[in-house]
């Protein structure tokens, strides 16, 4: 008989702790692949809910189990990936992940302020609205590098998801979130607000250059090397950030999706990351959001992205600079202190182009 490393008794123990003081709450369990974090293929995990009995049965047969926080239930999961960035958190039921370093903290929302998803880069995530983590009792193998980083006393449990602190599930509000998550949330709000303002502020009419830059013709495949992944998740290109699960990226309908930060990227926002202008989290379009963080109308941003694309051979070396970038360049070189009516004078334009050819082309 085939032996599995999953542990149904650990899932049952976790379930009893999670539901002990919350009458009427039924955790949203669903099946994951054996020794993996991904849901079953060919069926949406949001339509594949299992009862505890069904989840235990599947785990007995080697399947891992995920637990999700739905938009209309009270569960809030604060996932800590880097303990140094999140040294303190309100005591609650806590589990430990397969690498035996990260923590999953389970809370019930005290009010609606806590029901929000927040990606805090390497610090971790708040998962509260249709996001999930791997439930205790599951098993995902660890690589040699992950094994080497584990505390010595935890190596015997490598790959296993287990209960770490048997505490009652606490209620939580947004105000009680660790500061690292609130900082990331505020930074994202600032980006969204600035993007929204750009949408409503009238643009000053400008004279277009004699031909358009090839920068605006680049596709996500041109800049990332990835084409449509047909619904499957693949490793994020290492230039953007690491991929601990090797499955935190997908491409569809001309956009690249980062599933760590829950954002989408077009070619321009992706190039903003490569050029060092913005991070993945802040450059993209938040899933369910309305605006990209990357500002394709900001002269400095366009200049840095255009220059990077040209240096990397993504656009021709003699590519005409976008006019907004040329205006920024003219100001940065002291050719003009301000641009009246949004236009460079003929002399300013000629001096800027001449200097640009000397320094950049």
C-alpha positions as CSV (number, residue, x, y, z in Angstrom):
1,X,0.0,0.0,0.0
2,X,1.3,3.4,-0.9
3,X,2.4,5.6,2.0
4,X,1.8,9.3,2.1
5,X,3.5,12.0,4.2
6,X,0.2,13.9,4.7
7,X,-1.2,13.9,8.2
8,X,-5.0,13.9,8.5
9,X,-4.9,14.0,12.3
10,X,-3.1,17.3,12.1
11,X,-5.8,18.8,9.9
12,X,-8.5,17.5,12.3
13,X,-6.5,19.0,15.3
14,X,-6.3,22.4,13.4
15,X,-10.0,22.3,12.5
16,X,-11.0,21.8,16.1
17,X,-8.9,24.7,17.3
18,X,-10.1,27.0,14.5
19,X,-13.8,26.3,15.1
20,X,-13.8,25.8,18.9
21,X,-15.2,29.2,19.8
22,X,-16.9,30.2,16.6
23,X,-20.3,28.5,16.3
24,X,-21.7,28.4,12.8
25,X,-18.3,29.0,11.1
26,X,-17.4,26.4,8.5
27,X,-13.9,26.6,7.1
28,X,-13.6,26.7,3.3
29,X,-11.5,23.6,2.5
30,X,-10.6,22.5,-1.0
31,X,-8.2,19.9,-2.5
32,X,-4.6,20.7,-3.7
33,X,-2.3,18.5,-5.7
34,X,-0.3,15.8,-4.0
35,X,3.0,17.3,-2.6
36,X,2.0,20.7,-4.1
37,X,0.3,24.0,-3.4
38,X,-1.7,24.3,-6.6
39,X,-5.5,23.4,-6.7
40,X,-6.7,20.5,-8.7
41,X,-6.6,21.2,-12.4
42,X,-9.6,21.5,-14.7
43,X,-11.8,22.7,-11.8
44,X,-11.9,26.1,-10.1
45,X,-11.0,25.8,-6.4
46,X,-13.7,28.4,-5.7
47,X,-16.2,25.8,-6.9
48,X,-14.6,22.8,-5.3
49,X,-15.4,23.2,-1.6
50,X,-15.1,20.1,0.6
51,X,-16.5,19.3,4.0
52,X,-14.1,18.4,6.8
53,X,-14.9,14.7,6.3
54,X,-14.2,14.9,2.6
55,X,-11.0,16.8,3.2
56,X,-9.8,14.2,5.7
57,X,-10.6,11.5,3.3
58,X,-8.6,13.2,0.5
59,X,-5.6,13.8,2.8
60,X,-5.6,10.1,3.8
61,X,-5.0,9.5,0.1
62,X,-2.1,11.9,-0.2
63,X,-3.9,15.1,-1.3
64,X,-2.9,18.4,0.3
65,X,-5.7,20.7,1.5
66,X,-6.1,24.4,1.1
67,X,-8.0,26.7,3.4
68,X,-9.4,30.0,2.0
69,X,-10.7,33.2,3.5
70,X,-13.9,34.1,1.6
71,X,-15.2,37.6,1.1
72,X,-18.3,36.8,3.2
73,X,-16.8,34.9,6.1
74,X,-14.9,36.2,9.1
75,X,-11.5,34.5,8.5
76,X,-8.4,36.7,8.1
77,X,-5.1,34.9,7.5
78,X,-1.9,36.9,8.1
79,X,1.0,35.1,6.4
80,X,4.4,36.0,7.7
81,X,7.3,35.1,5.4
82,X,10.0,37.2,7.1
83,X,9.9,37.2,10.9
84,X,12.4,40.0,11.1
85,X,10.1,42.4,9.2
86,X,7.1,41.3,11.3
87,X,8.5,40.8,14.8
88,X,5.2,41.3,16.6
89,X,1.7,40.2,16.0
90,X,-1.4,39.8,18.1
91,X,-1.4,36.3,19.7
92,X,-3.7,33.8,18.0
93,X,-3.9,30.3,16.5
94,X,-0.7,30.0,14.5
95,X,0.6,27.3,12.1
96,X,4.1,26.9,10.6
97,X,4.8,26.3,6.9
98,X,6.8,23.6,5.2
99,X,10.1,25.6,5.4
100,X,9.6,25.7,9.1
101,X,10.2,29.5,9.2
102,X,7.1,31.2,8.0
103,X,3.9,31.5,10.0
104,X,0.2,31.5,9.2
105,X,-1.8,33.4,11.8
106,X,-5.6,32.8,11.9
107,X,-7.9,35.6,13.0
108,X,-11.6,36.5,12.8
109,X,-12.4,40.0,11.6
110,X,-13.8,42.1,14.3
111,X,-15.1,44.6,11.7
112,X,-15.0,45.0,8.0
113,X,-11.7,47.0,8.1
114,X,-9.8,43.7,8.5
115,X,-11.4,42.1,5.4
116,X,-8.8,43.2,2.8
117,X,-6.0,41.5,0.9
118,X,-2.5,43.1,1.4
119,X,0.7,42.0,-0.3
120,X,3.7,43.3,1.7
121,X,6.5,42.1,-0.6
122,X,8.9,39.8,1.2
123,X,7.3,40.4,4.6
124,X,4.2,38.4,3.7
125,X,0.5,38.8,2.9
126,X,-2.8,39.4,4.5
127,X,-5.3,37.0,2.9
128,X,-8.9,37.9,3.7
129,X,-11.0,37.9,0.5
130,X,-10.8,34.7,-1.7
131,X,-7.2,34.0,-1.0
132,X,-5.8,30.8,0.5
133,X,-2.9,29.1,2.3
134,X,-2.0,25.4,2.6
135,X,-3.7,23.8,5.6
136,X,-1.9,21.9,8.4
137,X,-1.5,18.2,7.7
138,X,-0.3,18.9,4.1
139,X,3.1,18.1,2.8
140,X,5.3,19.8,0.2
141,X,8.9,18.7,-0.3
142,X,11.7,21.2,0.4
143,X,14.8,21.7,-1.7
144,X,18.3,21.6,-0.3
145,X,18.6,25.4,0.0
146,X,15.4,25.6,2.1
147,X,16.5,22.6,4.2
148,X,19.8,24.3,4.9
149,X,18.1,27.5,6.2
150,X,15.8,25.7,8.6
151,X,16.4,25.8,12.4
152,X,18.2,22.5,13.3
153,X,15.3,21.4,15.6
154,X,12.8,21.9,12.8
155,X,14.6,19.8,10.1
156,X,12.8,16.7,11.2
157,X,9.5,18.3,10.2
158,X,10.8,19.6,6.8
159,X,8.0,19.9,4.2
160,X,5.2,19.5,6.8
161,X,2.5,22.1,7.6
162,X,1.7,21.9,11.3
163,X,0.0,23.7,14.2
164,X,2.6,25.9,16.0
165,X,0.7,27.8,18.7
166,X,-2.5,26.3,20.1
167,X,-4.1,29.6,21.1
168,X,-7.7,30.7,20.8
169,X,-8.5,32.5,17.5
170,X,-8.4,36.2,18.2
171,X,-10.5,38.9,16.6
172,X,-8.6,41.6,14.7
173,X,-9.1,45.0,13.1
174,X,-7.1,46.8,10.5
175,X,-5.6,49.0,13.2
176,X,-4.1,45.8,14.8
177,X,-2.3,44.6,11.7
178,X,1.5,44.6,12.0
179,X,3.0,47.8,10.7
180,X,4.7,46.2,7.7
181,X,1.3,45.4,6.2
182,X,-0.2,48.8,7.0
183,X,2.8,50.5,5.4
184,X,2.4,48.5,2.2
185,X,-1.3,49.1,2.1
186,X,-0.8,52.9,2.5
187,X,1.9,52.9,-0.2
188,X,-0.5,51.2,-2.6
189,X,-3.3,53.6,-1.7
190,X,-1.0,56.6,-2.5
191,X,-0.1,55.0,-5.9
192,X,-3.8,54.4,-6.6
193,X,-4.8,57.9,-5.7
194,X,-2.1,59.5,-7.8
195,X,-3.1,57.2,-10.7
196,X,-6.8,58.2,-10.3
197,X,-5.8,61.9,-10.3
198,X,-3.9,61.4,-13.5
199,X,-7.1,60.1,-15.1
200,X,-9.2,63.2,-14.2
201,X,-6.7,66.1,-14.6
202,X,-6.9,67.5,-18.2
203,X,-3.8,67.0,-20.2
204,X,-2.0,69.9,-21.7
205,X,-2.0,69.7,-25.5
206,X,1.4,68.9,-26.8
207,X,3.0,68.6,-30.2
208,X,3.7,65.0,-31.2
209,X,7.1,64.0,-32.4
210,X,7.5,63.3,-36.1
211,X,7.3,59.6,-35.4
212,X,6.4,57.5,-32.4
213,X,8.8,55.6,-30.2
214,X,8.8,51.9,-30.6
215,X,8.6,51.7,-26.8
216,X,4.8,51.9,-27.1
217,X,4.7,48.9,-29.5
218,X,6.4,46.5,-27.1
219,X,4.3,43.6,-25.8
220,X,4.6,41.7,-22.5
221,X,6.2,38.9,-24.5
222,X,8.8,41.3,-25.9
223,X,9.9,42.4,-22.5
224,X,9.5,39.3,-20.3
225,X,10.1,36.5,-22.8
226,X,6.9,34.8,-21.7
227,X,3.9,34.1,-23.9
228,X,0.4,33.0,-23.0
229,X,0.7,30.3,-20.3
230,X,-2.7,28.8,-21.1
231,X,-4.0,29.1,-17.6
232,X,-1.0,27.5,-15.9
233,X,1.3,29.3,-13.4
234,X,5.0,29.4,-14.0
235,X,8.1,30.9,-12.3
236,X,8.3,34.7,-12.2
237,X,11.3,35.8,-14.3
238,X,14.1,36.2,-11.8
239,X,14.8,39.8,-12.8
240,X,11.5,40.8,-11.2
241,X,11.7,38.7,-8.0
242,X,12.4,35.2,-6.8
243,X,9.8,32.5,-7.1
244,X,9.8,30.4,-4.0
245,X,7.0,28.2,-5.3
246,X,8.1,28.4,-8.9
247,X,4.4,29.1,-9.8
248,X,3.6,32.7,-9.0
249,X,3.3,34.0,-12.5
250,X,1.0,33.6,-15.5
251,X,0.4,35.4,-18.8
252,X,-3.0,35.8,-20.5
253,X,-4.6,38.4,-22.8
254,X,-1.4,40.3,-23.2
255,X,-0.8,40.8,-19.5
256,X,1.6,39.2,-17.0
257,X,0.0,38.4,-13.6
258,X,2.0,38.3,-10.4
259,X,0.2,36.0,-8.0
260,X,2.5,36.9,-5.1
261,X,1.5,40.6,-5.2
262,X,-1.9,40.1,-6.9
263,X,-1.1,42.6,-9.7
264,X,-1.1,42.6,-13.5
265,X,1.6,44.1,-15.7
266,X,1.6,45.4,-19.3
267,X,4.9,46.0,-21.1
268,X,5.4,49.5,-19.6
269,X,4.8,48.6,-16.0
270,X,7.0,45.5,-16.4
271,X,9.8,47.7,-17.8
272,X,9.4,50.1,-14.9
273,X,10.5,47.2,-12.6
274,X,13.4,46.2,-14.8
275,X,14.6,49.8,-15.0
276,X,14.5,50.1,-11.2
277,X,11.8,52.8,-11.2
278,X,9.2,50.9,-9.1
279,X,8.6,47.6,-7.4
280,X,6.4,44.8,-8.8
281,X,3.7,45.5,-6.2
282,X,3.5,49.2,-6.9
283,X,4.0,49.3,-10.7
284,X,1.2,47.0,-11.7
285,X,-2.6,47.1,-11.8
286,X,-4.0,45.5,-8.6
287,X,-6.4,42.7,-9.4
288,X,-9.8,44.3,-9.1
289,X,-8.2,47.7,-9.3
290,X,-8.6,50.4,-11.9
291,X,-5.2,52.0,-12.4
292,X,-1.6,51.0,-13.0
293,X,0.9,52.4,-10.5
294,X,3.4,53.0,-13.4
295,X,2.8,56.5,-14.8
296,X,3.2,56.4,-18.6
297,X,2.7,60.2,-18.7
298,X,5.5,61.1,-16.3
299,X,8.5,62.4,-18.2
300,X,11.1,61.0,-15.8
301,X,9.6,57.6,-15.7
302,X,9.2,57.4,-19.4
303,X,12.8,58.6,-19.9
304,X,14.2,55.9,-17.6
305,X,12.1,53.2,-19.1
306,X,12.9,54.3,-22.7
307,X,16.6,54.5,-22.0
308,X,16.6,51.1,-20.4
309,X,14.8,49.5,-23.3
310,X,17.2,51.1,-25.7
311,X,20.3,50.0,-23.8
312,X,18.9,46.4,-23.6
313,X,18.2,46.3,-27.4
314,X,14.4,46.1,-27.0
315,X,14.0,49.1,-29.2
316,X,16.3,50.4,-32.0
317,X,19.3,52.4,-30.9
318,X,18.1,55.4,-33.0
319,X,14.5,55.2,-31.6
320,X,13.0,58.7,-31.3
321,X,12.6,59.7,-27.6
322,X,9.0,60.2,-26.5
323,X,8.2,63.9,-26.1
324,X,7.4,63.7,-22.4
325,X,10.8,62.1,-21.8
326,X,12.5,64.8,-23.9
327,X,10.9,67.5,-21.8
328,X,12.1,65.9,-18.6
329,X,15.6,65.6,-20.1
330,X,15.6,69.3,-21.1
331,X,14.6,70.3,-17.6
332,X,17.1,68.0,-15.9
333,X,19.9,69.5,-18.1
334,X,19.0,73.0,-17.3
335,X,18.0,73.8,-20.8
336,X,14.7,75.2,-19.4
337,X,13.5,75.8,-15.9
338,X,9.8,75.4,-16.9
339,X,7.9,74.6,-20.0
340,X,5.3,77.1,-21.0
341,X,2.0,75.8,-22.3
342,X,3.5,72.3,-22.2
343,X,5.7,73.0,-25.2
344,X,9.4,73.3,-25.8
345,X,10.5,76.3,-27.9
346,X,12.2,75.5,-31.2
347,X,15.6,76.4,-29.7
348,X,15.0,74.4,-26.5
349,X,14.0,71.4,-28.6
350,X,17.0,71.6,-30.8
351,X,19.5,71.9,-27.9
352,X,17.8,69.0,-26.0
353,X,18.0,66.7,-29.1
354,X,21.6,67.7,-29.7
355,X,22.6,67.0,-26.1
356,X,20.6,63.8,-26.1
357,X,22.4,62.5,-29.2
358,X,25.7,63.2,-27.5
359,X,24.9,61.6,-24.2
360,X,22.4,58.9,-24.9
361,X,22.5,57.7,-28.5
